[in-house]
Amino acid sequence: MQGIIVKGIAGFYYVKVNDQIIECKARGKFRYNSLSPIVGDKVQISIDNEKGVIDKIEKRINELKRPSVANVTQAFIVFALKNPDFNRNLLNKFLILCEHEGIHPIVCFNKIDLATEKEIDEAKGLVELAGYEYIMINAKKGIGMDTLKGKLKDNVTVISGLSGVGKSTMFNSLVEKEAMKVGDISEKIKRGKHTTRHSELIEVADGFLVDTPGFSSIDINFLEVQELKELFPEFLLYSHMCKFTGCLHYKEPCCEVKNAVEQGKIHKDRYEFYINTLNELKDRRKYK
């Protein structure tokens, strides 16, 4: 039988097969291969002495460490337009991680009632010019939630973003119950507390929603210098026309990406973030 692991607790794995949840243990061979089943794994199972056994873990398309989940196909990247203020550099880092892991990102701008029209237009312009999908929402009032729910079908979706932007409120609205406890905001560190200990897939609208926040780590220093440019999809529209093969779109002459920036076809802020990140990666490699 084939299924997907929706929960794992203390060595037991709960596998959804059609409309049934089967409690399983993993065969010992996985330990010898340094491979452990995780939530999101597509697996083959059998029944042995009336107990479920995981026989095979299918190849993963990706694997996130925090939260520990495999085969994520989509991310709702949540940013508040106010309280806390919108941080463009952090958004760019989230988008880079999605590109690297092959995850389709949808940017969710929350707390739209607190922002001015100018702030809303500037945020939308950055994302639009990069070619990413976005949705304007107010999670507390339920605005935009039906649109987001329609995106869940046939996806394993993780909700990502910094603390205080409304991830828990969004999650609870999507699942229509308080599945994720909204933590109090610590006055000392101004970071949301989250009490969930194990990742779990919650079935919603013919898809799965990961019940723990995604991408709590947004370190991108593991990237290679030449790899970075491939993670900006708007660059790829022009990079094949650059004069030099392997153009980094920095100091090279006859660079079509730089021309596109000058013509307003690529957002200047995105390009400046790329150059700053490129230099940081170069410096780290130099002093490694």
C-alpha positions as CSV (number, residue, x, y, z in Angstrom):
1,M,0.0,0.0,0.0
2,Q,1.1,3.6,-0.7
3,G,0.5,6.5,1.5
4,I,1.9,9.7,3.1
5,I,3.2,10.1,6.7
6,V,1.0,12.8,8.3
7,K,2.4,12.5,11.9
8,G,5.4,10.9,13.7
9,I,5.7,10.5,17.4
10,A,8.2,8.5,19.4
11,G,9.1,6.0,16.6
12,F,5.5,5.6,15.5
13,Y,4.4,6.9,12.1
14,Y,0.8,7.6,11.1
15,V,0.4,7.0,7.4
16,K,-2.7,8.1,5.4
17,V,-3.7,5.5,2.9
18,N,-6.8,6.6,1.0
19,D,-9.2,7.6,3.7
20,Q,-7.5,5.5,6.4
21,I,-4.8,6.4,8.9
22,I,-2.5,3.4,9.7
23,E,-0.1,3.4,12.7
24,C,3.3,2.1,11.5
25,K,6.8,1.3,12.6
26,A,9.8,1.6,10.3
27,R,11.9,-1.4,9.3
28,G,15.3,-1.6,10.9
29,K,17.1,-1.3,7.6
30,F,16.4,2.5,7.5
31,R,18.6,3.0,10.6
32,Y,21.5,1.2,8.9
33,N,21.1,3.4,5.9
34,S,21.1,6.6,8.1
35,L,17.6,7.3,6.8
36,S,14.6,8.1,9.1
37,P,11.1,8.5,7.9
38,I,9.7,12.1,8.4
39,V,6.4,13.8,8.0
40,G,5.6,14.3,4.4
41,D,7.4,11.2,3.2
42,K,5.6,9.2,0.6
43,V,6.0,5.6,1.7
44,Q,5.1,2.0,0.8
45,I,3.8,0.0,3.8
46,S,2.6,-3.5,4.5
47,I,0.7,-5.2,7.3
48,D,2.8,-7.6,9.4
49,N,1.1,-9.4,12.3
50,E,-1.8,-6.9,12.2
51,K,0.7,-4.0,12.5
52,G,1.7,-1.5,9.9
53,V,5.3,-1.5,8.7
54,I,7.1,1.1,6.5
55,D,8.9,-0.9,3.8
56,K,10.1,1.9,1.5
57,I,10.5,5.6,1.5
58,E,10.1,7.1,-1.9
59,K,12.6,9.7,-3.2
60,R,12.1,13.1,-1.7
61,I,11.7,16.2,-3.9
62,N,13.0,18.3,-0.9
63,E,13.5,18.1,2.8
64,L,13.2,20.9,5.3
65,K,15.0,20.8,8.6
66,R,13.0,23.3,10.5
67,P,10.2,22.2,10.4
68,S,11.3,18.6,9.7
69,V,9.1,17.8,6.7
70,A,9.6,16.3,3.2
71,N,8.0,17.0,-0.2
72,V,6.7,20.5,0.5
73,T,5.3,21.9,-2.7
74,Q,4.1,25.3,-1.7
75,A,4.9,28.1,0.9
76,F,2.6,30.9,2.1
77,I,5.3,33.5,2.9
78,V,3.6,35.9,5.4
79,F,4.7,39.5,5.9
80,A,2.9,42.2,7.8
81,L,2.9,45.5,6.1
82,K,2.9,47.1,9.6
83,N,3.6,46.0,13.1
84,P,6.2,44.7,12.3
85,D,7.3,46.8,9.3
86,F,7.8,45.1,6.0
87,N,11.4,43.9,5.5
88,R,12.3,43.6,1.8
89,N,15.6,41.9,2.4
90,L,14.0,39.1,4.5
91,L,11.4,38.6,1.9
92,N,14.1,38.1,-0.7
93,K,15.8,35.6,1.5
94,F,12.6,33.6,1.9
95,L,12.1,33.7,-1.9
96,I,15.7,32.4,-2.5
97,L,15.1,29.5,-0.1
98,C,11.9,28.6,-2.0
99,E,13.7,28.7,-5.3
100,H,16.5,26.6,-4.0
101,E,14.1,23.9,-2.6
102,G,11.8,23.9,-5.6
103,I,8.9,25.2,-3.6
104,H,6.2,27.5,-5.2
105,P,6.0,30.7,-3.0
106,I,2.9,32.8,-2.6
107,V,3.6,36.1,-0.8
108,C,0.8,37.0,1.7
109,F,0.8,40.6,2.8
110,N,-1.1,40.7,6.1
111,K,-2.5,43.6,8.2
112,I,-3.4,45.5,5.1
113,D,-5.7,47.7,7.2
114,L,-2.7,49.2,8.9
115,A,-0.8,50.3,5.8
116,T,-1.1,53.3,3.5
117,E,-1.9,52.9,-0.2
118,K,1.6,53.9,-1.0
119,E,3.1,51.2,1.3
120,I,0.7,48.6,-0.3
121,D,1.6,49.7,-3.8
122,E,5.4,49.6,-3.1
123,A,5.2,46.1,-1.6
124,K,3.1,44.8,-4.5
125,G,5.4,46.4,-7.0
126,L,8.5,44.6,-5.7
127,V,6.8,41.2,-5.9
128,E,5.0,41.7,-9.2
129,L,8.2,42.8,-11.0
130,A,9.9,39.7,-9.8
131,G,7.1,37.6,-11.2
132,Y,5.8,36.1,-7.9
133,E,2.3,35.6,-6.9
134,Y,0.9,37.6,-4.0
135,I,-2.3,37.9,-2.0
136,M,-3.4,40.8,0.2
137,I,-5.0,39.5,3.4
138,N,-6.3,40.4,6.8
139,A,-6.1,37.2,8.7
140,K,-8.0,38.4,11.7
141,K,-10.9,39.6,9.6
142,G,-10.8,36.6,7.3
143,I,-10.0,38.7,4.2
144,G,-8.3,36.7,1.6
145,M,-8.6,33.4,3.4
146,D,-11.0,31.8,0.9
147,T,-8.4,32.6,-1.9
148,L,-5.6,31.0,0.1
149,K,-7.7,27.9,0.9
150,G,-8.3,27.5,-2.9
151,K,-4.5,27.2,-3.3
152,L,-4.2,24.2,-1.0
153,K,-5.6,21.5,-3.3
154,D,-3.0,18.8,-4.2
155,N,-0.3,20.7,-2.3
156,V,1.8,20.2,0.9
157,T,1.9,23.8,2.1
158,V,4.0,25.4,4.8
159,I,3.3,28.8,6.3
160,S,6.6,30.8,6.6
161,G,7.4,34.2,8.1
162,L,8.8,36.0,11.1
163,S,7.1,36.0,14.5
164,G,4.3,38.5,15.0
165,V,3.2,38.6,11.3
166,G,0.0,36.5,11.8
167,K,1.0,33.0,10.8
168,S,-1.0,31.3,13.6
169,T,-4.0,33.4,13.0
170,M,-3.9,32.5,9.3
171,F,-3.4,28.8,10.0
172,N,-6.3,28.7,12.4
173,S,-8.5,30.5,9.9
174,L,-7.6,28.0,7.1
175,V,-8.3,24.9,9.2
176,E,-11.3,26.6,10.9
177,K,-10.3,25.6,14.4
178,E,-7.5,26.5,16.8
179,A,-5.2,23.7,15.7
180,M,-2.1,26.0,16.2
181,K,-2.0,27.7,19.6
182,V,-1.4,31.4,19.2
183,G,1.5,32.1,21.6
184,D,1.8,35.3,23.7
185,I,4.3,37.8,22.5
186,S,7.2,38.1,24.9
187,E,7.7,41.6,26.1
188,K,11.4,41.0,26.5
189,I,12.3,39.6,23.2
190,K,9.2,40.5,21.1
191,R,9.1,37.1,19.5
192,G,6.2,34.8,19.2
193,K,6.2,31.7,21.4
194,H,5.1,28.5,19.7
195,T,4.2,25.4,21.6
196,T,3.9,22.7,18.9
197,R,6.6,20.1,19.3
198,H,6.0,17.8,16.3
199,S,5.3,18.6,12.7
200,E,2.0,17.2,11.5
201,L,0.1,17.4,8.2
202,I,-3.4,18.7,8.6
203,E,-5.7,17.8,5.7
204,V,-7.5,20.9,4.5
205,A,-9.4,21.6,1.2
206,D,-7.9,18.4,-0.6
207,G,-4.4,19.3,0.4
208,F,-2.1,19.3,3.4
209,L,-1.0,22.1,5.6
210,V,2.1,21.8,7.8
211,D,1.1,22.7,11.4
212,T,4.4,24.2,12.4
213,P,5.9,27.4,11.0
214,G,8.3,26.9,8.1
215,F,11.8,28.3,7.4
216,S,12.6,29.4,10.9
217,S,16.1,29.5,9.7
218,I,16.7,31.9,6.8
219,D,20.5,31.6,6.5
220,I,21.5,31.5,2.8
221,N,25.3,31.4,3.3
222,F,25.4,27.8,2.2
223,L,24.8,28.9,-1.4
224,E,27.6,28.9,-3.9
225,V,28.5,32.2,-5.6
226,Q,27.6,31.0,-9.1
227,E,24.4,29.4,-7.8
228,L,22.9,32.7,-6.5
229,K,22.0,34.3,-9.8
230,E,19.9,31.2,-10.8
231,L,17.6,31.8,-7.9
232,F,16.3,35.1,-9.2
233,P,13.8,34.0,-11.9
234,E,13.5,37.5,-13.3
235,F,17.2,37.4,-14.2
236,L,16.7,34.3,-16.3
237,L,14.6,36.3,-18.8
238,Y,17.7,38.2,-19.8
239,S,20.8,36.3,-18.7
240,H,21.0,34.2,-21.8
241,M,21.6,37.4,-23.8
242,C,24.7,38.5,-21.7
243,K,27.9,38.7,-23.7
244,F,29.9,36.4,-21.3
245,T,29.0,32.9,-20.4
246,G,28.9,32.7,-16.6
247,C,28.1,36.4,-16.2
248,L,27.5,37.3,-12.6
249,H,25.6,40.4,-13.6
250,Y,27.9,42.6,-11.6
251,K,31.0,44.2,-13.1
252,E,30.9,42.5,-16.5
253,P,30.3,44.6,-19.6
254,C,27.4,44.0,-22.0
255,C,25.2,42.5,-19.3
256,E,21.6,42.3,-20.2
257,V,20.5,41.9,-16.6
258,K,22.0,45.2,-15.7
259,N,20.4,46.8,-18.7
260,A,17.0,45.4,-17.6
261,V,17.6,47.0,-14.1
262,E,18.3,50.4,-15.8
263,Q,15.2,50.1,-17.9
264,G,13.0,49.3,-14.8
265,K,12.3,45.7,-16.0
266,I,14.0,44.3,-12.9
267,H,13.3,46.0,-9.6
268,K,16.3,48.0,-8.4
269,D,15.9,46.8,-4.8
270,R,16.0,43.2,-5.8
271,Y,19.1,43.7,-7.8
272,E,20.9,45.6,-5.0
273,F,20.0,42.8,-2.6
274,Y,21.5,40.3,-5.1
275,I,24.8,42.3,-5.3
276,N,25.1,42.7,-1.5
277,T,24.4,39.0,-1.1
278,L,26.9,38.1,-3.8
279,N,29.6,40.1,-2.1
280,E,28.8,38.5,1.3
281,L,29.1,35.0,-0.3
282,K,32.4,35.9,-2.0
283,D,33.8,37.2,1.3
284,R,32.8,34.1,3.2
285,R,34.5,31.9,0.6
286,K,37.6,34.1,0.7
287,Y,38.1,33.8,4.5
288,K,36.8,30.2,4.9
